[in-house]
Amino acid sequence: MKLLRLTAAIIGIPIVVLLILAVLSLAMRAIYVEYSGPAVSEKHLQSKLEYLQAMEASSEDKFNIVLIFFDDLGWGDLSSYDNSLIDTPQIDQIATQGLRMTNFYSASPVCTPSRAALLTGRFPARTRTDRHVFFNDDHAIGWARRMLGLANELPREEITLAEVLQQVGYQTCMVGKWHLGTREGYRPTDFGFDDWYGVLYSNDMYPLDLYDNDEVIIKDKRQGGFLASERDEWSPLPGEGIDQTNLTRMYTSKAIEFLEKQGDDPFFLFVPHSFPHVPHYASSEQAGRSRGGTYGDVVEDLDRSTGEIMQALTRLGLDQNTLVIITSDNGADYNGSAGPLRGRKQEILEGGQRVPMIVRWPERVPAGSVTDAMAMNTDIMPTILGLLDLDLPTDRIIDGKNISSTLTKGESNHDLLYYFPTLNPLPGAVRDDQFKLTWATGDTGRNREHLSYISGAEAHEISNLHPEAFERLKSYLKTKREEIAANPRGWQIE
C-alpha cells in the first residue's frame, strides 16, 4: 500500500483511481493490447527530417564534446561547491581549469523532463515529458500513463543534439541511463547515437536490464512484479541482475573504450550516470571510505570516474580540443546536499532545480573562472549548435539560449528563468537576478503568490517590501503560463 501511495503521488492521481487503473492494466495485459507509442505529428516529423537532411557543418573548427550528466547530484554535493564531508578532487580540478557556475538550473526537478530539455533545448511541455517520469511499459505506472493519454516516450518528431551532431559528421556515443523511452524505436540509437551502452531508466526501477545497443547483455532475473522497485540498498530485490557496485566502473570503462577508438573525426560522448540516484551502491574500492557515508562513497566513486575519463582524454591527446561539461539532471534527493538552498528533488524550490555546472575548454573558457550568471540545461543544445555555426530548427520554439558568452566571458544571457513543477505542464515560478516569484498552485503548497529574495533561501515572503517586483514577475509568469497553455508543444507552423 505504501508503494501504491508513492505511485499515486508520482503521477498525480488519487490512490483509488490508481487501483482501478492497476486492475484494468492487468486485464489489458491478459488480453494483450498492442501499443504503437505516442501519436506522431507527421508534419513536424517531416519538418525534422528536412531540417536534418539540409544540415551542413559550416564551421571548420569542429571540437569534441564530453557531457557528463549525474543523476540527483545536488548543488552542494561537490567539494568545489563547499561540501565539507565529500571529497571530489578530480571534478574540483576540472573546475579550476575552466568555469564553475553558481546559478545553473535543470529544466525540471525530476529526471525525464530534464533529460529531454538537455537534448532538445525545449521546456518539458514541448516534449510531452511534463508529467513526472517515464516508466517501463510493463510497469503499472507505464500502463497507467498510456491509459491516461500521457506520453511514455520522447516523441519521434523531437530533434536532439545527438541527431544534429551525427548529421554533421560527429561520432556519437551514449553511456549510461536513457530514461526517455523503453520501446524499440524510442531508444538512444533512434535519436542520434551511433552506439549506446547502459540502462533504459533509473536504477531503482524493475526490471533493470543492461544493454549494449539493442542487445541485453545482463538480464534482470530478480524477483519482482509490476509494482516492483528497489529504493533502498539495504532492502535489495532478491535474485540475479546487474551488480550495481560495478555499474559506475562499467560505464567508465565503456566511455574510455569509445575514446580510444576515435580517429580524426569529432565526437560527442554523453555519459548520463545512474548515480547518485537511489539505491546507493559504490564500488568495492570506494565503499566505506567517505566521511559522507554511503552517499559520499557513491559521489566520490563518480569523481574517480570523471578523473579517469579526463586522464584518457589527456593520454590520447584529445583534451585540448574537447569541450567538457559536467552537470546534474536535478537537485539532490534526501541523502544529498542542496548546500544553502531550500528544497530538494521533485520541488521547484531552489534545491530542486539549481545544480552544479562545470565547463572546461582550454583556450576558450578561462581557467579558474566563476560566474553567477543565470542559465539552464535547455541552453546546452543551442549553445553547441551556435558554436558550430549551425542553425536552429525554425518549425518549433527552442526555449534555450546560446550562452557561449557566458562560458567565455561570464556574461548573462537571461533576464528571467522559469521553474517547472513535476505534475503541471505550466511554469510554477520565475526568477530574475534578485527575486523569485512562486505561483499559487497546489503542487507548490502555497495559497498565494510568494516573492522572495533569490539569495535568501526562499525563507521570507517579501511582496510587501517590493510590490513593483512582485507585480512585474507575476505578470511575466502569467504571460508565460498563458503562452505554454495555448501552444504547449511550441510549434511555429501548423
N, C-alpha and C positions, 0 to 999 in steps of 0.2 A: 504493500500500500504506500510506503514511503517513496518507492520508485515511481509509482503512478502519480503521486503528488508532484514529484520533481518533473516528470514528463509533462504533466498538465501545465506547470509553470513555464516550461521551456517553450511550448507552442501557444501559450496564452489562452487556453480554453478550460472550462470547468472540468473537474475530475469525472463527474457523471457522464458528460459528453465524451470524454476520453474513453471511458469504459465501454460506452456504446460503440464508439469507433473501433476499439480493440476487438470487440465481438464481430463487428462487420468485417474487419480486416482478416480475422481468422476464417470467416466464411468465404471471403474473396480468395484467400489463399487456397482454400479447399477446392474451389471450383476453377481456380487459375484464371485470373483476368489479365489479359495481355495489356501491357502499358508501354507506349512508344516514346515516353518522355514528354517534356513540356511542349506546348504548341509553339511552332516556329513562325516568326514573322518572315514570310518568304521575301517580301520586298526588301527588308533590311538585311536578310541573309545574302541576297543577290548584291545589294549595295556593298556589303562587306567583301564579297569575293571580287567585285570590280575594284574596290579600293586596294586590296592586297595585290591583285594582278598588275595594277598600274604603279605599284610602289617600286621606286628605284633609289638606291643609296646615292645621294648627290654629294655626300661628303667622302673625300678620300682618306680622311683622318679617322678611320674606324678605331674603336677601342674595345677592349674586352670588358665584360661586366660579371661580377660575382655579387649576388644578392643573398645574404644570409638572413633568414627570417625566423625568429624564435617564436614559440607558442606560449603565450601567457607570461612573457618576461615583463616584469613591472618596471616602472620608471626608476625605482630605487634599488633594483636588484644587482647592479654592477658597481664595483668599487670606484669606477670613474664617475658614477652618479651618487657618490658618497655613502655607499653601503659599507659599514664597518665590520661586518661579520663574514661576508662572502668576498673572496679574492678572485679578481678576474684580470690578471696581469696581461694576458695576450690581447684581450679586447681593449684594455686601457692603453696599451702601446699603440694600437691602431688609431685610437683617438688622438694620441699625441702626434701622430704622423699625418693627421687630417683634421676633420671638423667634427665637433660634438655639438649637437643641437639640443636645446633645453625646452623648446616649445614645439615639439613634433608630435603628431597625433595619428592614430589609426582612424579609419573612417567609421569604425563600429567598435563597441566594447566586446564583441564576440568574433569568432574566427572566420566563418564562411563569408559573411559580407565584407569583412576586412580584406580577405584574400582576393575576392572579386574586385574590390576597389583598387588594390595594389596593381593587379594585372590589367585592368581596363581603364583606370583613371576616372571611374564613374561611381556616384553615390549608390548605396545599397538598393534603393527602389528602382534604379535604372536597370539593374542586373537581376531583378527578382530574387535577391538574396536578403530581403529586408525583414523576414520573419524568423529570426534566430538562425539556427544552423541546419545543414543538411544531414540526413541520416541514411544509413544503408536501406535500400529498397525493401529488404525483408524484415526490417525492424518495425515495431509498432508505430513509431513516430514517422518513419518514412512512408508507411501506408497511410497514416492519418493525414500527412501533408498532401498526398495525392488526392485523397477523398475531399479535402477542403479546398482543392484547386490551387494549392501553393506549389511553387517550383521546388524540385529536389535535385536539380542540376543547373549548372550555368547554361543559359540559353545559347544555342549554336550561333545566333546572329551577333553575339558579343565579340568584340575584337580584343585580343590580348596582346600584351607587349611581346610575348614569345612568338606569336604569329607574324607580327611585323618584322621582328629581327630575323626570323627564319626566312622570310621572303626576301630580305636584302642580303642574304649570304652568311648569316651567323649560324654557327653550330650551337644548338640549344639543348640543354640538359636540365632536368629537374631531379633532385634527390631529396626525398622526404615526404611530407604529408600534403596531400592534394586538397581534399575536403570541398570540392566543387562539383561532385557528381560521381556516382559509382558505376553507372551502366556503361556498356560499350557505346562508343560514340560521344562520350562526355568525360573522357579521361585526359590526362596531360598530353598524350600524343595526338589527341584530336583538337588541341588548342595551341599547337605551335611548338611543342617539344619533340625534338628528334628522338630523344631517349628519356626514360624516367625509371626511377628505382625508389620504391617506398611503399607507403600505405595510403589508402583512399580516404581515411578520415581519422579522427582523434584516437589516441592510444587507449582511451577508456572505453571505446566502442567495441561492439562484438557483431560478427566475427572480424578479427583483425588479421587479415592475410598480408603477407609481404609480396610485392610484385617486382618483377624485372620486366619492364614494358607490360605486355598483357599476360605474361606468364606468372602464375602463382608459384613462388619458389619456397615459401614457408606457409603451409596451410594451418589455419587456426582450428585445432581439434579440441579446444577446451569445451567444457560443458556449460551450455547457456541456452537461453530461449530467446523469444522475440522481444523481450524487455531487458535482456541481459546487458550489464555494463560492469566495468571494474574501475571504480572511482578511488580506491584505496589500495596501496601496495601491501597493506597488512591483511587484506582480505582478497587475495587473488582468486580468479576463477580456476577451478580445478581442471587439469588436463594439459596437453601439449600445445604450444603455439610459439610465437616469437619470444625469444629471450630478450626482454626489454632492457636488461642490464647491458646488452651488447648493441642496442639499437643505434645510439649515437656513434659508436665505433664503426658500425657497418655503413652508416651514412657518410662518415668522414672518409673511409676507405674508397667508397664508390665515387665520391666527389673528386678525390685526388686521382683516381684511375682515369676519370674523364679528362682532367687537366693534363695528364701525362700523354694522352692520345692526340692532343691538339697540335696542329701544324701552324701554318701561316694564316689560316682563316680566323676571323674574330669569333669569339664565343660568348654565350650567355649561360652562366651556371647559376641556377636558382636552387638554394638549399633551405627549404622550409622545414625546420626541425620539428620533431614531435614533442620535444620538451622545452620548458619545464611544466607543461600541462600534466595534470594528474592522470594516472598514478605515477609516482616519482621513483624512477629506477636509475641509479648511477652505475657506472662500470665498476667492476671489482677493484680496479686500481684506485678509483676515487672514493669509493664508499667509506664513510666514517672519517673522512679527513677534514671536512669543512667545519668551521665554527658556526656555520649557518645550518647545521643539522643535515638531514637527508636532502632537503630542498637545496641547501648550499652545495652539497655534493653534486647534484644534478647540474646546477648552473656552472660550477667550476669544471665539470666534465665538458659542458658546451664551450667554455672558454678554451679548454685544451684543444677541442676540435677545431675551433676557429684559428688558433695558433698553428695547427698542423696544415690547414688549408693555406694560410699565408706563407708558411715555410715552403710549401710545394710551389706556390707562385714564384717565390724568390729563387728557389733551386732551378726552376725551369726557365728563368729569365723573363717571366711574364708580369712581374709585379709593377713595373714602371708604366705599363700601358694598360693597366686594369683599374677600372672604377669599382671599388669595393663599398658596398652598402650593408650596414648591419642595423636591423630594427626588429620590432615585435608586432604581432598581429593585434594585440590589445593589451590592456593593463593587467596587473597582477591578480591572480586568484588569491585565496585566503592564506596560502603559505608563503606567498611572495611579498615584496615590499613596494608600496607606492611612494616611498620616501615621505616628503612633507605634504603630499597631496591627499585629498579626501576621496574616498570611494575605491571601488575595485572593479574587476571584470564584471560584465553584464550591466554596468551602471554608466550613465553619461556624466557622472561626476568626473573630475579631472583624473583621478586614479584609474578610471575605466578606459580612457582613450588616450591620455598622454603617455608616450612610450619613449624609450631610448632611440636615438638615431645617430649613427656614426658613419662618416663618409671619408674614405681615403682615395686620393687620386693624385699621385705625385706630379708636381709642377703645375697643377691646375687648381687643386684645393689647398690653400695654405696650411702648412703643418701647425698643429697646436692651436688652431682657431676654435672659438666657441661663439655660438650665436643664439640669441633668444628670439629670433625671427620666427613667426608662426609658419607652419607648413603641415601637410597631411600626406598620408601614403597615396592618395589619389594623384599627387604631384609627380610621382616617380615615372610613370609612363610618359606623360607629355614632356617631362624634362629630358629623358633619354632620347626621345624622338627629336626634340629640339636640338640637342647637342649633335645629332646626326644629320641635321637639316632635312628631316622628314616631316611631311605634312600630316596633320591630324585628320581623321575622317570628318567629313562635313555633314553626314546624314544624322548625326547624333550629338548630343551635348557631352563634351568631355569636361567634367567638373573640376579636375585638377588643373594646376598651372605649371608653366615652365619655371622652375625655381633655380635655374643654373646660376643666376646672380646671387642667390642666397648661398649656394655652395661655394662660390668663388670669392664673393665679397661680403657675405653676411647680410646682404640687403633683404628687406622684407618684400615679398610679392603678394601678400594677402592683407587686406584690411579687416576681413572677417573670416571666421571658421565656424562650421556648423557641426553639431553633435547628433548622432542618430541612435535612438533607443532600440532595444533588441526586438520589440514586438510592435513597432509602429514604423510605417514607411516614411513618415514625415519627421523632419528635424525637431529635436526636443530642446535644443539650446543653441546659443550663438555667443561668440566672444569677439572682442576687438583687442587692442593692445593693453587695455586696462581693466575692462569689465566683462562679466559673463552674465547673460540672462537666460534663465531656465523657464520653459513654458509650463503652464499649469495643466499637467496631464496626469492621469492615474499612475502611469508607469514611472513617474518621477517622484511620486509621493508628496507632491505639493498641490495646494488648493488655490494658488495664485502664482502669477509670475514672480520670479525671485531674481533680484540683482545682487551680485556680489563682486568683490574685488578678485581679479584673477590671481593675485598674489596672496590672497587671504584664506586659502583652503576652503573657500565657499562656506565659511562658518557663519557669516552675518548677512542679513538682508538689509541692503543699504539704499533702496529706491527712494526713501525719504530724503536722503542726503544728495542724491544725484538724479532728480526727476527727469532732466533732459536726456541723460544717458539711458535711463530706464525706457522712456518712450521711443527713443531712436532705435535701440536694439530690439525692442518689442516689435517695432514696425518692420525692421529688416527680417526678423524671424517669421512674422506673419506673412510677409510677401513671399519668402522662400517656401513656406509651407503651402501656400496657395499655388505657387508655380509647380511644385512637385505633384500636388494633388491633381492638377489639371493635366499634367503630362508626365506621369511617373517614369516611363521608360526614356524620356528625354529625346524623343525622335524629332529631328529637324525637318524631315519631309514625310508626307503621308500619302 
